Structure formats: C-alpha cells, structure tokens
Amino acid sequence: PKSLPKKNNAAYIYAHGGGAVMFDAAIENDGMMVTALNLQCVVFNVDYRLGPEAKAPKGQCDMAAAVRHVSKNALNYGVDKN
C-alpha cells in the first residue's frame, strides 16, 4: 500500500496454489492487493516454474530464490530484513 512507511515493513511472500502444476501468480494479483491492504505489508506474489515441464524441486527452488532475493534487497523494497 502507498500509505506504508518507506522502510521496516513486514514482507509476505506468497506462492499461488495449483499443486505446483497449474495456475500462475497473475491469478492471485487481486487477492494479493487485498492482502497487502488488510495486513499493511509488502506482498511478493511469486510466479514459480510449474510441473511437469519443470521437474521437482525447480518450483521450490524458485520460491527459495525469491525469499533470498527479498532478504538481500529488503532495503530497496522497504521491508525489514529480519
């Protein structure tokens, strides 16, 4: 939300449903906007690779990479690194 302070906000890193084989992050965009407003936090809606094209654990690795990225770049996103 635009009303959040410029730093030290909570981060919410979201993985869409679909059993890692269907859907994508875009399907959850509206819901994630509502979540950001309700929780007053910065939301990261991750579009991870899906099976069966991407064999396990590639989708899980994408999520782990997203968490590392948010942590490493926390200051740029206005979130608390911890």
Backbone as CSV, one residue per row, in Angstrom:
resi,resn,N_x,N_y,N_z,CA_x,CA_y,CA_z,C_x,C_y,C_z
1,PRO,0.817,-1.208,0.000,0.000,0.000,0.000,0.857,1.267,0.000
2,LYS,0.418,2.276,-0.687,1.169,3.528,-0.767,1.280,4.214,0.587
3,SER,0.401,3.880,1.510,0.407,4.515,2.830,1.473,3.940,3.764
4,LEU,2.152,2.871,3.362,3.175,2.268,4.230,4.376,3.176,4.381
5,PRO,5.065,3.064,5.517,6.323,3.796,5.658,7.310,3.323,4.593
6,LYS,8.374,4.072,4.382,9.356,3.739,3.347,10.321,2.630,3.764
7,LYS,10.283,2.208,5.045,11.201,1.155,5.483,10.611,0.382,6.661
8,ASN,11.246,-0.765,6.953,10.908,-1.622,8.099,9.500,-2.211,8.075
9,ASN,8.983,-2.468,6.876,7.667,-3.096,6.758,7.799,-4.618,6.784
10,ALA,6.717,-5.278,7.126,6.667,-6.735,7.042,6.566,-7.136,5.573
11,ALA,7.131,-8.300,5.257,7.036,-8.856,3.914,6.189,-10.117,3.967
12,TYR,5.390,-10.322,2.938,4.554,-11.501,2.789,4.917,-12.095,1.431
13,ILE,5.558,-13.244,1.424,5.985,-13.881,0.181,5.017,-15.021,-0.095
14,TYR,4.294,-14.901,-1.207,3.169,-15.793,-1.494,3.466,-16.735,-2.654
15,ALA,3.099,-17.999,-2.484,3.147,-18.998,-3.551,1.717,-19.378,-3.896
16,HIS,1.310,-19.139,-5.131,-0.052,-19.463,-5.543,-0.305,-20.968,-5.449
17,GLY,-1.547,-21.327,-5.386,-1.930,-22.726,-5.314,-1.827,-23.410,-6.666
18,GLY,-2.400,-24.567,-6.765,-2.392,-25.299,-8.012,-1.519,-26.532,-7.974
19,GLY,-1.076,-26.911,-6.788,-0.299,-28.135,-6.644,0.999,-28.127,-7.415
20,ALA,1.529,-26.953,-7.698,2.789,-26.772,-8.436,2.699,-27.278,-9.871
21,VAL,1.468,-27.464,-10.377,1.312,-27.923,-11.757,0.338,-27.068,-12.580
22,MET,-0.357,-26.131,-11.953,-1.262,-25.272,-12.714,-1.407,-23.911,-12.045
23,PHE,-2.016,-22.997,-12.779,-2.225,-21.602,-12.379,-0.912,-20.828,-12.445
24,ASP,-0.993,-19.559,-12.137,0.187,-18.710,-12.103,-0.061,-17.566,-11.134
25,ALA,0.945,-16.755,-10.919,0.838,-15.675,-9.941,-0.244,-14.667,-10.329
26,ALA,-0.429,-14.435,-11.617,-1.385,-13.421,-12.075,-2.801,-13.697,-11.592
27,ILE,-3.150,-14.956,-11.439,-4.495,-15.314,-10.991,-4.774,-14.806,-9.576
28,GLU,-3.717,-14.544,-8.830,-3.859,-14.105,-7.430,-3.599,-12.605,-7.238
29,ASN,-3.353,-11.862,-8.303,-2.999,-10.449,-8.148,-4.022,-9.649,-7.351
30,ASP,-5.294,-9.782,-7.679,-6.318,-9.017,-6.952,-6.352,-9.400,-5.473
31,GLY,-6.289,-10.692,-5.204,-6.284,-11.149,-3.821,-5.065,-10.671,-3.053
32,MET,-3.935,-10.610,-3.722,-2.716,-10.151,-3.049,-2.760,-8.653,-2.775
33,MET,-3.453,-7.894,-3.627,-3.627,-6.466,-3.344,-4.480,-6.278,-2.090
34,VAL,-5.522,-7.070,-1.977,-6.378,-7.011,-0.784,-5.578,-7.434,0.449
35,THR,-4.769,-8.481,0.310,-3.931,-8.943,1.423,-2.986,-7.840,1.869
36,ALA,-2.341,-7.173,0.923,-1.413,-6.084,1.262,-2.133,-4.986,2.032
37,LEU,-3.313,-4.633,1.594,-4.070,-3.587,2.282,-4.522,-4.039,3.664
38,ASN,-5.041,-5.261,3.762,-5.540,-5.759,5.049,-4.427,-5.957,6.066
39,LEU,-3.289,-6.471,5.612,-2.178,-6.746,6.534,-1.211,-5.576,6.665
40,GLN,-1.370,-4.569,5.804,-0.473,-3.418,5.789,0.989,-3.884,5.692
41,CYS,1.255,-4.632,4.633,2.596,-5.162,4.410,2.919,-5.139,2.919
42,VAL,4.166,-5.451,2.606,4.602,-5.550,1.217,4.436,-7.004,0.788
43,VAL,3.704,-7.232,-0.291,3.425,-8.582,-0.763,4.259,-8.881,-2.008
44,PHE,4.848,-10.065,-2.012,5.590,-10.573,-3.159,4.846,-11.808,-3.643
45,ASN,4.293,-11.736,-4.841,3.496,-12.799,-5.434,4.390,-13.534,-6.438
46,VAL,4.921,-14.678,-6.049,5.955,-15.362,-6.828,5.344,-16.251,-7.914
47,ASP,5.849,-16.097,-9.133,5.436,-16.919,-10.266,6.510,-17.977,-10.497
48,TYR,6.392,-19.080,-9.777,7.394,-20.143,-9.848,7.135,-21.070,-11.032
49,ARG,8.165,-21.824,-11.414,8.026,-22.773,-12.526,7.119,-23.936,-12.124
50,LEU,6.362,-24.419,-13.111,5.376,-25.470,-12.870,5.792,-26.798,-13.495
51,GLY,5.330,-27.876,-12.852,5.487,-29.205,-13.423,4.327,-29.487,-14.353
52,PRO,4.425,-30.461,-15.178,5.515,-31.422,-15.245,6.715,-30.941,-16.058
53,GLU,6.581,-29.789,-16.737,7.705,-29.300,-17.539,8.932,-29.036,-16.666
54,ALA,8.735,-28.378,-15.551,9.829,-28.127,-14.609,9.781,-29.228,-13.551
55,LYS,10.735,-30.080,-13.587,10.775,-31.204,-12.646,11.088,-30.709,-11.238
56,ALA,10.487,-31.378,-10.258,10.771,-31.044,-8.857,12.261,-31.237,-8.607
57,PRO,12.859,-30.382,-7.837,12.304,-29.317,-6.996,12.436,-27.926,-7.601
58,LYS,12.372,-27.771,-8.914,12.614,-26.459,-9.532,11.666,-25.379,-9.032
59,GLY,10.376,-25.679,-8.898,9.432,-24.691,-8.381,9.760,-24.285,-6.951
60,GLN,10.130,-25.264,-6.140,10.508,-24.981,-4.757,11.794,-24.156,-4.720
61,CYS,12.706,-24.449,-5.637,13.951,-23.661,-5.718,13.643,-22.215,-6.103
62,ASP,12.647,-22.020,-6.971,12.234,-20.662,-7.337,11.716,-19.904,-6.118
63,MET,10.939,-20.591,-5.280,10.434,-19.948,-4.067,11.573,-19.600,-3.119
64,ALA,12.503,-20.510,-2.942,13.660,-20.238,-2.074,14.464,-19.068,-2.618
65,ALA,14.624,-19.007,-3.932,15.349,-17.887,-4.539,14.617,-16.572,-4.311
66,ALA,13.287,-16.611,-4.348,12.502,-15.401,-4.094,12.714,-14.913,-2.665
67,VAL,12.719,-15.838,-1.712,12.943,-15.455,-0.309,14.341,-14.843,-0.153
68,ARG,15.347,-15.472,-0.759,16.709,-14.924,-0.688,16.779,-13.543,-1.324
69,HIS,16.117,-13.382,-2.461,16.132,-12.095,-3.162,15.496,-10.992,-2.314
70,VAL,14.343,-11.286,-1.740,13.672,-10.287,-0.901,14.552,-9.943,0.295
71,SER,15.144,-10.937,0.926,16.012,-10.682,2.072,17.224,-9.837,1.686
72,LYS,17.861,-10.204,0.588,19.063,-9.483,0.136,18.748,-8.043,-0.273
73,ASN,17.556,-7.813,-0.801,17.165,-6.495,-1.312,16.111,-5.819,-0.444
74,ALA,16.043,-6.217,0.809,14.997,-5.724,1.710,14.935,-4.194,1.753
75,LEU,16.079,-3.561,1.849,16.104,-2.098,1.942,15.467,-1.470,0.702
76,ASN,15.748,-2.028,-0.466,15.183,-1.498,-1.710,13.670,-1.635,-1.760
77,TYR,13.144,-2.665,-1.108,11.697,-2.902,-1.111,10.995,-2.307,0.105
78,GLY,11.734,-1.717,1.001,11.125,-1.114,2.185,10.688,-2.103,3.230
79,VAL,11.303,-3.294,3.220,10.925,-4.304,4.215,12.060,-4.525,5.211
80,ASP,11.680,-5.007,6.392,12.640,-5.335,7.437,13.342,-6.633,7.061
81,LYS,14.649,-6.629,7.029,15.419,-7.820,6.634,15.175,-8.982,7.563
82,ASN,14.830,-8.727,8.789,14.604,-9.798,9.747,13.181,-10.292,9.704
